[in-house]
């Protein structure tokens, strides 16, 4: 069974918010920070660390 990545992330995110109940500002900071890092000059370095 193949599940699209966006659907898996949406389900994990929804369950995480419902079960852990983090503050809204933390969710916003993580989403915005990840979006900004993906377009930054640090993206290749982060990609190399992950792989």
N, C-alpha and C positions, 0 to 999 in steps of 0.2 A: 504494500500500500504506500503510495507516494502522496505526501501532504505538502502543499505549497508552503514556503518559508514564512510568508506574510501571515498565513492562517495559524501556523504553529506559534509564531511570536505573539499574535493577538490573543490566542487562548492562554498561553503562559502568562502574558501580561495581565489579562483579566483575572485569572485565578490568583496571581500574586497580589494584586490590589485587593481583591475580596478577602483573601485569607490573612495576609500580613498587615494590611491597612497602613501603608506608609503615608506620611504627610504629602499633600498635593505639591508643595514646593519641591520636595525631593524628586518626585516623578518628573516635574517640569525641568529641573536641573539636569537630571540624567538624560532625558530625551534631547534637550537642547545641546548639552555637552557632547553627546554622541554624534549628533548631526553636524556640529561645528568641527569636531575632530575628523570626521570622515572627509571633509573638504579641505583640511589644512595640510601644511607641508609635513606634518607628523604622520600622516596616514601611511606612507610606505614603511616607516619605522615600526609603527604599531602592527602593520601586516606582517612584517618580518618576525616580530616577537611572537605573534600568535601562531605562525606556521612553524 
